[in-house]
Amino acid sequence: MSPRTLKAIGLVYSAAHVFFWCLLAAIVAIALFSIPRISEARAVAERERLREISAENRFFCEKWGLRASTHEHLICTMDLNEIRSRAEKRLTDNDQF
């Protein structure tokens, strides 16, 4: 190989080396800024999920004639939560295979 070709290969290698180090630094910076927001987003999603479940429970129990804030409505809600819990457990058990 000629010295000119070797010099060109060296320049390409150096440029690629600098590029990948800059890319790594950018990824690390993005990760550091994103980590606190991830836990925040999870908390918001969990609150929304609980609100949806509560609304579903209220809808189904009232559909069957159980007025809100009564003992029967509370028992109905507890039963629905138990059904959901069992269904989620079955899904996670099936995912293990």
Backbone atoms as SQL, in Angstrom:
CREATE TABLE atoms (id INTEGER PRIMARY KEY, chain TEXT, resi INTEGER, resn TEXT, atom TEXT, x REAL, y REAL, z REAL);
INSERT INTO atoms VALUES
  (1, 'A', 1, 'MET', 'N', 0.838, -1.183, 0.000),
  (2, 'A', 1, 'MET', 'CA', 0.000, 0.000, 0.000),
  (3, 'A', 1, 'MET', 'C', 0.885, 1.249, 0.000),
  (4, 'A', 2, 'SER', 'N', 0.354, 2.229, -0.625),
  (5, 'A', 2, 'SER', 'CA', 1.141, 3.465, -0.723),
  (6, 'A', 2, 'SER', 'C', 0.979, 4.270, 0.562),
  (7, 'A', 3, 'PRO', 'N', 1.914, 5.141, 0.852),
  (8, 'A', 3, 'PRO', 'CA', 1.816, 5.967, 2.052),
  (9, 'A', 3, 'PRO', 'C', 0.561, 6.846, 2.052),
  (10, 'A', 4, 'ARG', 'N', 0.145, 7.246, 0.875),
  (11, 'A', 4, 'ARG', 'CA', -1.059, 8.083, 0.765),
  (12, 'A', 4, 'ARG', 'C', -2.306, 7.291, 1.195),
  (13, 'A', 5, 'THR', 'N', -2.396, 6.045, 0.777),
  (14, 'A', 5, 'THR', 'CA', -3.516, 5.179, 1.155),
  (15, 'A', 5, 'THR', 'C', -3.502, 4.919, 2.652),
  (16, 'A', 6, 'LEU', 'N', -2.322, 4.653, 3.199),
  (17, 'A', 6, 'LEU', 'CA', -2.210, 4.415, 4.635),
  (18, 'A', 6, 'LEU', 'C', -2.630, 5.645, 5.438),
  (19, 'A', 7, 'LYS', 'N', -2.250, 6.812, 4.952),
  (20, 'A', 7, 'LYS', 'CA', -2.627, 8.050, 5.625),
  (21, 'A', 7, 'LYS', 'C', -4.147, 8.242, 5.589),
  (22, 'A', 8, 'ALA', 'N', -4.788, 7.942, 4.442),
  (23, 'A', 8, 'ALA', 'CA', -6.237, 8.056, 4.307),
  (24, 'A', 8, 'ALA', 'C', -6.949, 7.083, 5.249),
  (25, 'A', 9, 'ILE', 'N', -6.418, 5.861, 5.336),
  (26, 'A', 9, 'ILE', 'CA', -7.015, 4.860, 6.237),
  (27, 'A', 9, 'ILE', 'C', -6.889, 5.336, 7.684),
  (28, 'A', 10, 'GLY', 'N', -5.741, 5.900, 8.022),
  (29, 'A', 10, 'GLY', 'CA', -5.531, 6.419, 9.375),
  (30, 'A', 10, 'GLY', 'C', -6.498, 7.544, 9.704),
  (31, 'A', 11, 'LEU', 'N', -6.743, 8.436, 8.759),
  (32, 'A', 11, 'LEU', 'CA', -7.680, 9.541, 8.976),
  (33, 'A', 11, 'LEU', 'C', -9.106, 9.029, 9.170),
  (34, 'A', 12, 'VAL', 'N', -9.496, 8.063, 8.343),
  (35, 'A', 12, 'VAL', 'CA', -10.838, 7.477, 8.468),
  (36, 'A', 12, 'VAL', 'C', -10.979, 6.798, 9.821),
  (37, 'A', 13, 'TYR', 'N', -9.961, 6.063, 10.218),
  (38, 'A', 13, 'TYR', 'CA', -9.987, 5.373, 11.506),
  (39, 'A', 13, 'TYR', 'C', -10.103, 6.393, 12.638),
  (40, 'A', 14, 'SER', 'N', -9.323, 7.449, 12.589),
  (41, 'A', 14, 'SER', 'CA', -9.361, 8.477, 13.640),
  (42, 'A', 14, 'SER', 'C', -10.729, 9.154, 13.691),
  (43, 'A', 15, 'ALA', 'N', -11.277, 9.467, 12.536),
  (44, 'A', 15, 'ALA', 'CA', -12.593, 10.115, 12.489),
  (45, 'A', 15, 'ALA', 'C', -13.670, 9.187, 13.048),
  (46, 'A', 16, 'ALA', 'N', -13.604, 7.921, 12.686),
  (47, 'A', 16, 'ALA', 'CA', -14.579, 6.950, 13.195),
  (48, 'A', 16, 'ALA', 'C', -14.427, 6.796, 14.706),
  (49, 'A', 17, 'HIS', 'N', -13.193, 6.786, 15.180),
  (50, 'A', 17, 'HIS', 'CA', -12.914, 6.663, 16.608),
  (51, 'A', 17, 'HIS', 'C', -13.531, 7.845, 17.368),
  (52, 'A', 18, 'VAL', 'N', -13.302, 9.049, 16.893),
  (53, 'A', 18, 'VAL', 'CA', -13.865, 10.241, 17.529),
  (54, 'A', 18, 'VAL', 'C', -15.391, 10.209, 17.455),
  (55, 'A', 19, 'PHE', 'N', -15.936, 9.810, 16.321),
  (56, 'A', 19, 'PHE', 'CA', -17.381, 9.740, 16.156),
  (57, 'A', 19, 'PHE', 'C', -18.006, 8.796, 17.176),
  (58, 'A', 20, 'PHE', 'N', -17.444, 7.615, 17.332),
  (59, 'A', 20, 'PHE', 'CA', -18.030, 6.641, 18.254),
  (60, 'A', 20, 'PHE', 'C', -17.894, 7.080, 19.704),
  (61, 'A', 21, 'TRP', 'N', -16.801, 7.755, 20.062),
  (62, 'A', 21, 'TRP', 'CA', -16.677, 8.272, 21.424),
  (63, 'A', 21, 'TRP', 'C', -17.714, 9.373, 21.676),
  (64, 'A', 22, 'CYS', 'N', -17.926, 10.223, 20.689),
  (65, 'A', 22, 'CYS', 'CA', -18.956, 11.267, 20.825),
  (66, 'A', 22, 'CYS', 'C', -20.341, 10.649, 20.926),
  (67, 'A', 23, 'LEU', 'N', -20.591, 9.615, 20.143),
  (68, 'A', 23, 'LEU', 'CA', -21.873, 8.918, 20.194),
  (69, 'A', 23, 'LEU', 'C', -22.092, 8.300, 21.571),
  (70, 'A', 24, 'LEU', 'N', -21.060, 7.678, 22.114),
  (71, 'A', 24, 'LEU', 'CA', -21.158, 7.093, 23.452),
  (72, 'A', 24, 'LEU', 'C', -21.449, 8.169, 24.490),
  (73, 'A', 25, 'ALA', 'N', -20.769, 9.305, 24.399),
  (74, 'A', 25, 'ALA', 'CA', -21.010, 10.403, 25.343),
  (75, 'A', 25, 'ALA', 'C', -22.444, 10.904, 25.235),
  (76, 'A', 26, 'ALA', 'N', -22.966, 11.011, 24.040),
  (77, 'A', 26, 'ALA', 'CA', -24.351, 11.467, 23.843),
  (78, 'A', 26, 'ALA', 'C', -25.338, 10.475, 24.440),
  (79, 'A', 27, 'ILE', 'N', -25.095, 9.201, 24.235),
  (80, 'A', 27, 'ILE', 'CA', -25.991, 8.172, 24.789),
  (81, 'A', 27, 'ILE', 'C', -25.986, 8.220, 26.308),
  (82, 'A', 28, 'VAL', 'N', -24.802, 8.369, 26.897),
  (83, 'A', 28, 'VAL', 'CA', -24.701, 8.446, 28.358),
  (84, 'A', 28, 'VAL', 'C', -25.432, 9.687, 28.867),
  (85, 'A', 29, 'ALA', 'N', -25.257, 10.816, 28.202),
  (86, 'A', 29, 'ALA', 'CA', -25.930, 12.050, 28.623),
  (87, 'A', 29, 'ALA', 'C', -27.446, 11.902, 28.548),
  (88, 'A', 30, 'ILE', 'N', -27.928, 11.325, 27.471),
  (89, 'A', 30, 'ILE', 'CA', -29.377, 11.118, 27.321),
  (90, 'A', 30, 'ILE', 'C', -29.895, 10.188, 28.412),
  (91, 'A', 31, 'ALA', 'N', -29.156, 9.123, 28.692),
  (92, 'A', 31, 'ALA', 'CA', -29.569, 8.174, 29.726),
  (93, 'A', 31, 'ALA', 'C', -29.627, 8.852, 31.095),
  (94, 'A', 32, 'LEU', 'N', -28.627, 9.663, 31.404),
  (95, 'A', 32, 'LEU', 'CA', -28.605, 10.331, 32.707),
  (96, 'A', 32, 'LEU', 'C', -29.760, 11.309, 32.873),
  (97, 'A', 33, 'PHE', 'N', -30.157, 11.972, 31.805),
  (98, 'A', 33, 'PHE', 'CA', -31.290, 12.893, 31.893),
  (99, 'A', 33, 'PHE', 'C', -32.626, 12.159, 31.870),
  (100, 'A', 34, 'SER', 'N', -32.671, 10.959, 31.320),
  (101, 'A', 34, 'SER', 'CA', -33.924, 10.221, 31.177),
  (102, 'A', 34, 'SER', 'C', -34.277, 9.387, 32.397),
  (103, 'A', 35, 'ILE', 'N', -33.288, 8.925, 33.137),
  (104, 'A', 35, 'ILE', 'CA', -33.546, 8.012, 34.260),
  (105, 'A', 35, 'ILE', 'C', -34.526, 8.601, 35.274),
  (106, 'A', 36, 'PRO', 'N', -34.359, 9.833, 35.726),
  (107, 'A', 36, 'PRO', 'CA', -35.347, 10.365, 36.685),
  (108, 'A', 36, 'PRO', 'C', -36.755, 10.455, 36.103),
  (109, 'A', 37, 'ARG', 'N', -36.856, 10.722, 34.836),
  (110, 'A', 37, 'ARG', 'CA', -38.174, 10.855, 34.200),
  (111, 'A', 37, 'ARG', 'C', -38.853, 9.497, 34.034),
  (112, 'A', 38, 'ILE', 'N', -38.082, 8.443, 33.927),
  (113, 'A', 38, 'ILE', 'CA', -38.666, 7.111, 33.751),
  (114, 'A', 38, 'ILE', 'C', -39.467, 6.730, 34.986),
  (115, 'A', 39, 'SER', 'N', -38.906, 6.928, 36.174),
  (116, 'A', 39, 'SER', 'CA', -39.645, 6.573, 37.389),
  (117, 'A', 39, 'SER', 'C', -40.869, 7.462, 37.556),
  (118, 'A', 40, 'GLU', 'N', -40.744, 8.730, 37.165),
  (119, 'A', 40, 'GLU', 'CA', -41.877, 9.649, 37.198),
  (120, 'A', 40, 'GLU', 'C', -42.985, 9.181, 36.254),
  (121, 'A', 41, 'ALA', 'N', -42.605, 8.778, 35.061),
  (122, 'A', 41, 'ALA', 'CA', -43.577, 8.303, 34.071),
  (123, 'A', 41, 'ALA', 'C', -44.256, 7.024, 34.544),
  (124, 'A', 42, 'ARG', 'N', -43.501, 6.145, 35.183),
  (125, 'A', 42, 'ARG', 'CA', -44.102, 4.915, 35.713),
  (126, 'A', 42, 'ARG', 'C', -45.135, 5.226, 36.782),
  (127, 'A', 43, 'ALA', 'N', -44.817, 6.182, 37.658),
  (128, 'A', 43, 'ALA', 'CA', -45.752, 6.559, 38.719),
  (129, 'A', 43, 'ALA', 'C', -47.034, 7.136, 38.127),
  (130, 'A', 44, 'VAL', 'N', -46.896, 7.978, 37.115),
  (131, 'A', 44, 'VAL', 'CA', -48.079, 8.560, 36.458),
  (132, 'A', 44, 'VAL', 'C', -48.903, 7.458, 35.799),
  (133, 'A', 45, 'ALA', 'N', -48.240, 6.527, 35.124),
  (134, 'A', 45, 'ALA', 'CA', -48.948, 5.426, 34.458),
  (135, 'A', 45, 'ALA', 'C', -49.671, 4.549, 35.479),
  (136, 'A', 46, 'GLU', 'N', -49.033, 4.307, 36.619),
  (137, 'A', 46, 'GLU', 'CA', -49.664, 3.477, 37.649),
  (138, 'A', 46, 'GLU', 'C', -50.890, 4.178, 38.237),
  (139, 'A', 47, 'ARG', 'N', -50.789, 5.485, 38.472),
  (140, 'A', 47, 'ARG', 'CA', -51.953, 6.226, 38.977),
  (141, 'A', 47, 'ARG', 'C', -53.101, 6.179, 37.969),
  (142, 'A', 48, 'GLU', 'N', -52.782, 6.330, 36.695),
  (143, 'A', 48, 'GLU', 'CA', -53.813, 6.273, 35.651),
  (144, 'A', 48, 'GLU', 'C', -54.447, 4.884, 35.596),
  (145, 'A', 49, 'ARG', 'N', -53.628, 3.865, 35.725),
  (146, 'A', 49, 'ARG', 'CA', -54.136, 2.492, 35.715),
  (147, 'A', 49, 'ARG', 'C', -55.094, 2.255, 36.883),
  (148, 'A', 50, 'LEU', 'N', -54.726, 2.752, 38.071),
  (149, 'A', 50, 'LEU', 'CA', -55.590, 2.593, 39.238),
  (150, 'A', 50, 'LEU', 'C', -56.905, 3.359, 39.070),
  (151, 'A', 51, 'ARG', 'N', -56.835, 4.530, 38.450),
  (152, 'A', 51, 'ARG', 'CA', -58.061, 5.298, 38.181),
  (153, 'A', 51, 'ARG', 'C', -58.978, 4.543, 37.222),
  (154, 'A', 52, 'GLU', 'N', -58.387, 3.951, 36.180),
  (155, 'A', 52, 'GLU', 'CA', -59.186, 3.189, 35.213),
  (156, 'A', 52, 'GLU', 'C', -59.828, 1.974, 35.870),
  (157, 'A', 53, 'ILE', 'N', -59.075, 1.290, 36.703),
  (158, 'A', 53, 'ILE', 'CA', -59.613, 0.117, 37.402),
  (159, 'A', 53, 'ILE', 'C', -60.747, 0.529, 38.323),
  (160, 'A', 54, 'SER', 'N', -60.566, 1.630, 39.023),
  (161, 'A', 54, 'SER', 'CA', -61.618, 2.115, 39.916),
  (162, 'A', 54, 'SER', 'C', -62.884, 2.461, 39.143),
  (163, 'A', 55, 'ALA', 'N', -62.716, 3.113, 37.999),
  (164, 'A', 55, 'ALA', 'CA', -63.886, 3.462, 37.172),
  (165, 'A', 55, 'ALA', 'C', -64.569, 2.211, 36.646),
  (166, 'A', 56, 'GLU', 'N', -63.786, 1.217, 36.233),
  (167, 'A', 56, 'GLU', 'CA', -64.372, -0.044, 35.758),
  (168, 'A', 56, 'GLU', 'C', -65.127, -0.737, 36.879),
  (169, 'A', 57, 'ASN', 'N', -64.522, -0.778, 38.068),
  (170, 'A', 57, 'ASN', 'CA', -65.195, -1.408, 39.206),
  (171, 'A', 57, 'ASN', 'C', -66.520, -0.720, 39.493),
  (172, 'A', 58, 'ARG', 'N', -66.496, 0.607, 39.523),
  (173, 'A', 58, 'ARG', 'CA', -67.710, 1.361, 39.793),
  (174, 'A', 58, 'ARG', 'C', -68.774, 1.063, 38.732),
  (175, 'A', 59, 'PHE', 'N', -68.364, 1.054, 37.461),
  (176, 'A', 59, 'PHE', 'CA', -69.302, 0.793, 36.372),
  (177, 'A', 59, 'PHE', 'C', -69.953, -0.583, 36.516),
  (178, 'A', 60, 'PHE', 'N', -69.133, -1.612, 36.708),
  (179, 'A', 60, 'PHE', 'CA', -69.693, -2.961, 36.760),
  (180, 'A', 60, 'PHE', 'C', -70.550, -3.185, 38.001),
  (181, 'A', 61, 'CYS', 'N', -70.113, -2.675, 39.141),
  (182, 'A', 61, 'CYS', 'CA', -70.916, -2.881, 40.351),
  (183, 'A', 61, 'CYS', 'C', -72.233, -2.113, 40.282),
  (184, 'A', 62, 'GLU', 'N', -72.192, -0.893, 39.738),
  (185, 'A', 62, 'GLU', 'CA', -73.431, -0.135, 39.598),
  (186, 'A', 62, 'GLU', 'C', -74.333, -0.732, 38.531),
  (187, 'A', 63, 'LYS', 'N', -73.715, -1.365, 37.523),
  (188, 'A', 63, 'LYS', 'CA', -74.492, -2.034, 36.479),
  (189, 'A', 63, 'LYS', 'C', -75.367, -3.120, 37.085),
  (190, 'A', 64, 'TRP', 'N', -74.882, -3.770, 38.124),
  (191, 'A', 64, 'TRP', 'CA', -75.638, -4.837, 38.772),
  (192, 'A', 64, 'TRP', 'C', -76.493, -4.320, 39.927),
  (193, 'A', 65, 'GLY', 'N', -76.683, -3.002, 39.981),
  (194, 'A', 65, 'GLY', 'CA', -77.617, -2.424, 40.944),
  (195, 'A', 65, 'GLY', 'C', -77.026, -2.146, 42.312),
  (196, 'A', 66, 'LEU', 'N', -75.720, -2.182, 42.448),
  (197, 'A', 66, 'LEU', 'CA', -75.099, -1.919, 43.743),
  (198, 'A', 66, 'LEU', 'C', -74.652, -0.460, 43.778),
  (199, 'A', 67, 'ARG', 'N', -75.344, 0.324, 44.588),
  (200, 'A', 67, 'ARG', 'CA', -75.044, 1.756, 44.647),
  (201, 'A', 67, 'ARG', 'C', -73.687, 1.998, 45.296),
  (202, 'A', 68, 'ALA', 'N', -73.010, 3.054, 44.818),
  (203, 'A', 68, 'ALA', 'CA', -71.705, 3.417, 45.363),
  (204, 'A', 68, 'ALA', 'C', -71.827, 3.752, 46.849),
  (205, 'A', 69, 'SER', 'N', -70.756, 3.548, 47.583),
  (206, 'A', 69, 'SER', 'CA', -70.651, 3.838, 49.021),
  (207, 'A', 69, 'SER', 'C', -71.519, 2.935, 49.879),
  (208, 'A', 70, 'THR', 'N', -71.897, 1.778, 49.350),
  (209, 'A', 70, 'THR', 'CA', -72.618, 0.801, 50.172),
  (210, 'A', 70, 'THR', 'C', -71.690, -0.376, 50.431),
  (211, 'A', 71, 'HIS', 'N', -72.055, -1.167, 51.427),
  (212, 'A', 71, 'HIS', 'CA', -71.252, -2.330, 51.779),
  (213, 'A', 71, 'HIS', 'C', -71.203, -3.326, 50.620),
  (214, 'A', 72, 'GLU', 'N', -72.326, -3.512, 49.961),
  (215, 'A', 72, 'GLU', 'CA', -72.388, -4.444, 48.843),
  (216, 'A', 72, 'GLU', 'C', -71.478, -3.986, 47.691),
  (217, 'A', 73, 'HIS', 'N', -71.452, -2.683, 47.457),
  (218, 'A', 73, 'HIS', 'CA', -70.586, -2.130, 46.411),
  (219, 'A', 73, 'HIS', 'C', -69.119, -2.385, 46.758),
  (220, 'A', 74, 'LEU', 'N', -68.763, -2.212, 48.023),
  (221, 'A', 74, 'LEU', 'CA', -67.395, -2.466, 48.473),
  (222, 'A', 74, 'LEU', 'C', -67.022, -3.932, 48.259),
  (223, 'A', 75, 'ILE', 'N', -67.914, -4.833, 48.616),
  (224, 'A', 75, 'ILE', 'CA', -67.649, -6.268, 48.431),
  (225, 'A', 75, 'ILE', 'C', -67.511, -6.588, 46.946),
  (226, 'A', 76, 'CYS', 'N', -68.373, -6.004, 46.122),
  (227, 'A', 76, 'CYS', 'CA', -68.291, -6.200, 44.672),
  (228, 'A', 76, 'CYS', 'C', -66.929, -5.737, 44.148),
  (229, 'A', 77, 'THR', 'N', -66.480, -4.579, 44.595),
  (230, 'A', 77, 'THR', 'CA', -65.181, -4.046, 44.173),
  (231, 'A', 77, 'THR', 'C', -64.049, -4.974, 44.607),
  (232, 'A', 78, 'MET', 'N', -64.137, -5.486, 45.827),
  (233, 'A', 78, 'MET', 'CA', -63.105, -6.407, 46.316),
  (234, 'A', 78, 'MET', 'C', -63.093, -7.691, 45.481),
  (235, 'A', 79, 'ASP', 'N', -64.272, -8.180, 45.134),
  (236, 'A', 79, 'ASP', 'CA', -64.347, -9.381, 44.294),
  (237, 'A', 79, 'ASP', 'C', -63.734, -9.133, 42.915),
  (238, 'A', 80, 'LEU', 'N', -64.036, -7.974, 42.325),
  (239, 'A', 80, 'LEU', 'CA', -63.456, -7.648, 41.014),
  (240, 'A', 80, 'LEU', 'C', -61.932, -7.540, 41.091),
  (241, 'A', 81, 'ASN', 'N', -61.435, -6.947, 42.173),
  (242, 'A', 81, 'ASN', 'CA', -59.980, -6.862, 42.340),
  (243, 'A', 81, 'ASN', 'C', -59.361, -8.245, 42.475),
  (244, 'A', 82, 'GLU', 'N', -60.038, -9.144, 43.161),
  (245, 'A', 82, 'GLU', 'CA', -59.540, -10.514, 43.302),
  (246, 'A', 82, 'GLU', 'C', -59.522, -11.225, 41.948),
  (247, 'A', 83, 'ILE', 'N', -60.572, -11.037, 41.166),
  (248, 'A', 83, 'ILE', 'CA', -60.628, -11.634, 39.826),
  (249, 'A', 83, 'ILE', 'C', -59.475, -11.110, 38.973),
  (250, 'A', 84, 'ARG', 'N', -59.243, -9.795, 39.011),
  (251, 'A', 84, 'ARG', 'CA', -58.133, -9.199, 38.248),
  (252, 'A', 84, 'ARG', 'C', -56.797, -9.766, 38.694),
  (253, 'A', 85, 'SER', 'N', -56.634, -9.883, 39.995),
  (254, 'A', 85, 'SER', 'CA', -55.379, -10.396, 40.552),
  (255, 'A', 85, 'SER', 'C', -55.112, -11.821, 40.068),
  (256, 'A', 86, 'ARG', 'N', -56.125, -12.650, 40.109),
  (257, 'A', 86, 'ARG', 'CA', -55.958, -14.038, 39.638),
  (258, 'A', 86, 'ARG', 'C', -55.647, -14.088, 38.143),
  (259, 'A', 87, 'ALA', 'N', -56.334, -13.259, 37.375),
  (260, 'A', 87, 'ALA', 'CA', -56.101, -13.230, 35.926),
  (261, 'A', 87, 'ALA', 'C', -54.673, -12.781, 35.621),
  (262, 'A', 88, 'GLU', 'N', -54.205, -11.740, 36.313),
  (263, 'A', 88, 'GLU', 'CA', -52.833, -11.273, 36.101),
  (264, 'A', 88, 'GLU', 'C', -51.820, -12.339, 36.495),
  (265, 'A', 89, 'LYS', 'N', -52.099, -13.058, 37.594),
  (266, 'A', 89, 'LYS', 'CA', -51.196, -14.125, 38.024),
  (267, 'A', 89, 'LYS', 'C', -51.134, -15.229, 36.978),
  (268, 'A', 90, 'ARG', 'N', -52.296, -15.592, 36.423),
  (269, 'A', 90, 'ARG', 'CA', -52.306, -16.616, 35.376),
  (270, 'A', 90, 'ARG', 'C', -51.494, -16.165, 34.164),
  (271, 'A', 91, 'LEU', 'N', -51.637, -14.904, 33.789),
  (272, 'A', 91, 'LEU', 'CA', -50.880, -14.389, 32.641),
  (273, 'A', 91, 'LEU', 'C', -49.382, -14.419, 32.897),
  (274, 'A', 92, 'THR', 'N', -48.966, -14.014, 34.083),
  (275, 'A', 92, 'THR', 'CA', -47.530, -14.039, 34.377),
  (276, 'A', 92, 'THR', 'C', -47.019, -15.471, 34.496),
  (277, 'A', 93, 'ASP', 'N', -47.837, -16.374, 35.025),
  (278, 'A', 93, 'ASP', 'CA', -47.426, -17.777, 35.087),
  (279, 'A', 93, 'ASP', 'C', -47.271, -18.364, 33.692),
  (280, 'A', 94, 'ASN', 'N', -48.167, -18.001, 32.768),
  (281, 'A', 94, 'ASN', 'CA', -48.087, -18.503, 31.398),
  (282, 'A', 94, 'ASN', 'C', -46.887, -17.921, 30.652),
  (283, 'A', 95, 'ASP', 'N', -46.486, -16.690, 31.006),
  (284, 'A', 95, 'ASP', 'CA', -45.341, -16.063, 30.338),
  (285, 'A', 95, 'ASP', 'C', -44.021, -16.714, 30.717),
  (286, 'A', 96, 'GLN', 'N', -43.993, -17.475, 31.796),
  (287, 'A', 96, 'GLN', 'CA', -42.753, -18.098, 32.226),
  (288, 'A', 96, 'GLN', 'C', -42.354, -19.291, 31.360),
  (289, 'A', 97, 'PHE', 'N', -43.266, -19.785, 30.576),
  (290, 'A', 97, 'PHE', 'CA', -42.943, -20.942, 29.731),
  (291, 'A', 97, 'PHE', 'C', -42.395, -20.533, 28.432);
